């Protein structure tokens, strides 16, 4: 399914809070739906679970995990 950015603008639940496991610790992360979808696609492309990918990103994160995930998606979107 190839959704456009404008399709996400009409999503009533634009920001989704999800539970994830980062380095063995359960936490929650709030991201816009489009970022969750692209993060999931990047994880699949790398043959990793979303939790594994988030853990890797978190290991290099110096601030907000949500912000780091958004930046990661934006930096890697061209690889999808």
Long-range contacts (C-beta under 8 A, 24 or more apart in sequence): 3-37, 5-34, 8-32, 8-33, 8-34, 20-50, 20-51, 20-54, 21-51, 21-55, 22-51, 22-54, 22-55, 22-58, 22-65, 23-55, 23-58, 23-59, 27-65, 29-54, 29-65, 29-66, 29-69, 30-66, 31-66, 31-69, 31-70, 35-69, 35-70, 35-73, 38-73, 38-77, 38-80, 39-69, 39-72, 39-73, 41-80, 42-72, 42-73, 42-76, 42-79, 42-80, 45-79, 45-80
